[in-house]
Amino acid sequence: MKLRSLVGDVASEKTPFVGPEVNIWPGETFRLTLNNQLPDDPSCYNDEHPPNMNMSPNTPHCFNGTNMHTHGLWISPTGNSDNVLLKIDPSVSFQYEYNIPTDHPAGTFWYHPHLHGSTALQVSSGMSGALIIHGNRLPEKKGEAVKTGDIDTLLRNEDGTPFKERVVLFQQNTYACLQNENDTDPQSIWNCKQGQTGEIENYSLQFGPGTWNSSGRYTMINGKVIPYFKDIQTGDVERWRFIHAGVRDTINLRFQKLATDASEEEIEKAYKAAISADEKQALVDKYCSGTIVEQTLIATDGLTRAQASFQDETVFQPGYREDMLLSFTEPGNYCMIDYKLNTGQTINEQQHKAEILALVMVSGEPAQHGSRRIISDKLIVAAENFMPANLQSTIAQDLKDNLKLSSFVPHPTIKDDEVKGERTIAFNIDTSTTPAKFQIGELDLKPGNQPYSIKNAASYQSDVINQKLALNNVEEWKIGSTLAGHPFHIHVNPFQIVSVLDEKGKDVTQDKDSQYYGYAGVWRDTIFVQQDYLITMRTRYQRYIGEFVLHCHILDHEDQGMMQNVGIYLTNGRGNISTGGHH
């Protein structure tokens, strides 16, 4: 393959398709020198290559220009911080400086390029990596209130050692072999002949509806196909950090024990011979039909939940992260599966069949208790041994109540009387034109909120600030989509989910069969907006001013116009926004 990649000075066992893992602490400054050594690209405008005035900015271009986004971090969006409006041309070197505040939540984040016009192509090449913020702040009792701490301080074994951690970075690299630059056959491009080099160079053929399913490509984990997770002991509790850094497929994660005595070699050989979705599904049916392992979700998009969620499957849309506690109670081999989903639940709007993502190998004797009991007991012991004396009982009682994590939630719940404004966002694809237009507008809500339509829809305009927000304000947003489903992502400040209504107006956050199960009250920075669903969320505009973006995290949609500029500004003392002369 010939793909664009990120490499660093830090020694890494990962492949060239994954950027180095970054580990930092609150209060630290992370300096990243981005040295663009990609070849010159005539579509990447500079003094030698003036812009083609006839080309829309929402036509994918500048494939070798780049920049960097620290997805999910609560830091400044301006200057040489998390500024995605910068463009770093080929042969240019630039140093980013990310000042992580001392009160930044510890959690699982990631980084990737974010230059409008080439984001999908570069991320799909593997230009992404895990960014982990570790924390050692204990909860503190302040009078009757509790200053919350980092969940890291609780996740310990009896001897005080932290739970073993595993970082799982999902990627979907849509490399293809075009026979020539005019190749338009959507089927032949995925079959690379001997001597051909797979590349990612064409948006219309390598992204878009149906491309991933027809490609026969595999979702990779940490740059590898069907990796093996080993050195796992029954009864141990591990923290698994999952990051969906892919572009073109939804993942429905399930762990299920192998129902046969098949060897690793047999499964690997059979699976690598499977190309079609039906063939991959057949292998799951053959090998992976044993006991399902319960997942204990403790953090979403890097932010600790108020209460753990127990579930057999977890849906990951592009940009999502989940921290899980896993405990395997029986020795043997397990499948990590991307399980089935219905059409509307996926970003591809196609039926989603199951496939094997990885194999997990567990040693030891059968555990005496189920995984939920094992995890709960270990956390209660940790609370009683390692939490401050005046909070041990409180935290232990919370944990006994279905693993409440109240003392570790980084953001307080937004109450009704805090909300000072509201706004709406709607995604749309206008298929009446060629090419189609990828747009964002406002919801045109009818009484009862649904059904709704879109108004003031437009593709991305670089010189327009669509959302002008006042620093320290709190607002409620309603988000919808009028054609297909789209993951909504906004930079800088996360948001708290209030409700998710389906097309009939029913709140599905308590529906076990919904991908939104347990979402009410959860803080996120990315959420999938299923067509005709209505998501209500609230957010605070805290600490940072400046201009940044919100967009669809189907990144080829973003590159083609499904993005808006956002600005947070000081007020002028009379409650009105003061932009200081900008826009």
Secondary structure, DSSP 8 states (H G I E B T S, - for coil): --------SS---S-TTS---EEE-TT-EEEEEEE--S---TTS-SSSS---TTS-TTS---TT-B--EEET--S--STTSS-TT--B-TT-EEEEEEE--TT---EEEEEE---TTTHHHHHHTT--EEEEE------EEETTEEE---GGGT-B-TTS-B-EEEEEEEE----B--SSTT---TTGGG---TT---B---HHHHSSTTHHHHH----EETTBSS-EEEEEETT--EEEEEEE--SS--EEEEEEE-SS---HHHHHHHHHT--SHHHHHHHHHHH--S-B--EEEEEETTEEEEEEEEES-EEE-TT-EEEEEE---S-EEEEEEE--B-GGGSTT-S-B--EEEEEEEEES---SS-HHHHHHHHHHHHHHHHS-TTTHHHHHHHHHTTSB-GGG-SS----GGG--EEEEEEEEEETTSSS-EEEEEEEEE-TTS-SEEEEEEE---TT-EEEEEETT-EEEEEEEESSS-EEEEESSS-EEEEEEE-TTS-B-TT-TTSTTTT-TT-EESEEEE-TT-EEEEEEE--S--EEEEEEESSHHHHHTT-EEEEEEEEE-SSS-EE-TT--
